[in-house]
Structure formats: structure tokens, C-alpha cells
Amino acid sequence: MFMFRYSFFVILSLVALPSFSAQPGSTELPAGAMQSKARTACTTCHEANIVVQQRLSKAAWTKEVDKMVKWGAILNPSDRDALIEYLSSNFPPEKPPYVAPRSARLKH
């Protein structure tokens, strides 16, 4: 049953859900050894700005990664700890809040 459920989510994420990682003007994940893995695991289902606006502790990132894997994120179990380290070191609670780039002019 677990394998079927896992396979279903992997197939669903690869076939049915759009990939947002290559859209022009989208926020990019920080450079690092796990950037590519984070892109694969995270931006298959949502844009990178969902990740970069987070400010979580390592424990909270651990819960978030585990939740996303349960929901079908594509992540090799051997990369789990390194991805958590990448996210928690790049997006810790002490980091200044994310400020989204403005895409439209203000009307006067």
C-alpha cells in the first residue's frame, strides 16, 4: 500500500502538476551543494519564493521537509539531512524577513 501511494504521488507530481522553477522573474534558491536537490524537491509543486520567504528553525525545517515528502516531494532519503541543513542555514529565524520584488508600478 505504501509503495502504491508513494508511486501515485511521484507520478502525480511529475505528470499532473506544473513546474514553476524555470519561470522568468521567479525567485531563485541560494547557491550551494543542495540547490539542485532543493529545486527538484520543492519547486516541482510550488515556486521558490514559497521557500525563500520562510524563516524556520532546524527543527521546523525538519518537520516541513518530512511533511512535504509525505505529500510526494521527490527527495532521495539519503539527501534528507543535507537538504534540511541547506534550508535551515539559508532561511533561519534570525534572517531578515523576505521582501518580494515589486512587479508593478504604483499608481499616483
Beta strands, then each sheet from edge to edge (+ up, - down):
end
